[in-house]
Every structure is written in structure tokens, then in C-alpha cells.
């Protein structure tokens, strides 16, 4: 039976236990290396953050001075109004005006006093608001600078991370571009909650990218181990195996293609990062080709890798060949399959 023989694989317990230990070691090593890269990037990012913060604080100070000047102008206008009213009162008194003028003068005095009081209250309120705003802006500025330093650390850390560069190069380029653009914008922008949120989002993206690249790397390692088993098993049963190649040379996390031949039989298989393998076995005699597949299944089992064909028609033959019991079958079903 020539044609497709797609299958899934599982590791025998001993191999699985060994793989779990290796994965735990890889995760621990990766965490250490990431921490070390972040620490190495800390001093450089701290210095650059301080330089960017100086530019930002200067811009903030300039904006603050513009606002303060506007407040001073308004207070001065109100004080000038009060002074004008007071001068009008003096003119009235010098001219010894009649009783009606005196009443008007008193009204002017009251208005002048009221205007002066309003000016003083406005000035006091503006000073209070300015202090509160300064305290708020200072706290926000400190948070922004802290997040900015985190972003700069991640820029250097991700750039030095082999796994991110290998598996998430395009995503890394986009992130680096976005983070550089935002950092440059913030050096001239006022401190704001929105800017802080954007920095926090970028930091979360960086951390997620590092984690995702590590997970892909682990799956890549597992896939390569199984590929070694596939190649070794094919060679063991007499196949000539070509060097593996990526389906897409720019995507090492994509499928790897393995081609092999034995006499008039040819085999091509695609191995992804998941546990599903697509394979195509061709030969002049279909049954002969199927025999070759089950020889391969036996060789893989001897290496600690169990094969489960997706085609239900192949599963009884798999049991007859003396392979391990298929996953999910109960004892009665296994007994019938082996009889």
C-alpha cells in the first residue's frame, strides 16, 4: 500500500523521563542567561535613561514655565484692575465730589478689594495646584524612567538572545523599531499615564517574546532528537537518507523535510515542531512499500519512539507486527488485536 502514512509519535517512559530532565535543565539555564544579560545591560541602560530623562525633564520644565507665565499674567491683570479702581477713588476724593460720587467711590473701593482678594485666592490656588501637579508629575516621571530603563535593558538583552534571533527575528525587528520610536518620542513628550502604559506594554511584549522563543527552542530540540531517530531508523533498515532540509529556509521553526530511498522505494517525510509527522512512501509494489514502513516502525520502537499511524487500516497490522499497544486501548481490545 503505497502513499500517505502520516503518524504521531510518543516517547517510551524512559525516554520521556530523560526528556523532562533535559527540558527542566534547559529552562533553568535559559532563565540564568536571561537574568545575566539583563544585568549586563543594566548600567548602559541606566546611563542612557538618565540622558533621555534630562531631555524630558527640560521639556517638562519649559512647558511648566509657560503655564506659570500664563497664571502670572492673569494675576497681574487682576491686580492692575484693583490698582486702577483704587486710583479712581483717589481722584474722586481730591475733587471733593458730591455725596453720590462718594457712594460711587465706596463701591469702587469694595470692587477693588474684591478683585484684589480674587487675585490673591487665584494665586494661592494656582500655587497649590502647581505643587500637587509637580508631585504627581514627579512620581509619574520616575515610573516612566524606570520603565524606560527596563525597555533599554530588554533591547540589549533580546538583541543578544540567540533563541529570539533564530525563531522570532521578524517579531524582534518590529519590537525594536517600536521601542526605539517610543523612547525617542518620550524624550520630548510630557509625562503621562498613556506613555507609561505604552512602555509597560512593550516590556510585557519583550518578556513574552523571550518566553515564546524559549518554548519554540525546546520544541526545536525535541524535534531534532526525533529527527535523529528517524534518520537512524531509516539507515538501519537499508535506506539511503539525504541531508535534511527546511521547507522554508527562513523559518527554522517550520517543517524539516527528510528524503530517503531503498531500491525502488522512496520516502519523504515532513517533521514539524508538534508530534504529527507527514510521510509519503512510494514503491513499485505497494505491499512491499508497506512492509518497509513497518520495518521503520519497529526500528523506531527499538529507539524508544512509538509510532501511531493516522490511517485506521494500518493499526491492526501495527499490532500484528509486535509493536507496543496503541494508546487508549483496553486489555480486551489489545487481546483481540494480538490474536
ABEGO torsion letter per residue (X at the ends): XBEBBBBBBBBBAAAAAAAAAAAAAAAAAAAAAAAAAAAAAAAAAAAAAAAAAAAAAAAAAAAAAAAAAAAAAAAAAAAAAAAAAAAAAAAAAAAGBBAAAAAAAAAAAAAAAAAAAAAAAAAAAAAAAAAAAAAAAAAAAAAAAAAAAAAAAAAAAAAABAAAAAAAAAAAAAAAAAAAAAAAAAAABBBBAAAAAAAAAAAAAAAAAAAAAAAAAAAAAAAAAAAAAAAAAAAAAGBBBBBBBBABAABAABBBBBBBBBEABBBBBBBBABABBBBBBBBABAAAAAAAAAAAAAAAAAAGBBBBBABAAAAAAAAAAGBBBBBGBBAAAAAAAAX
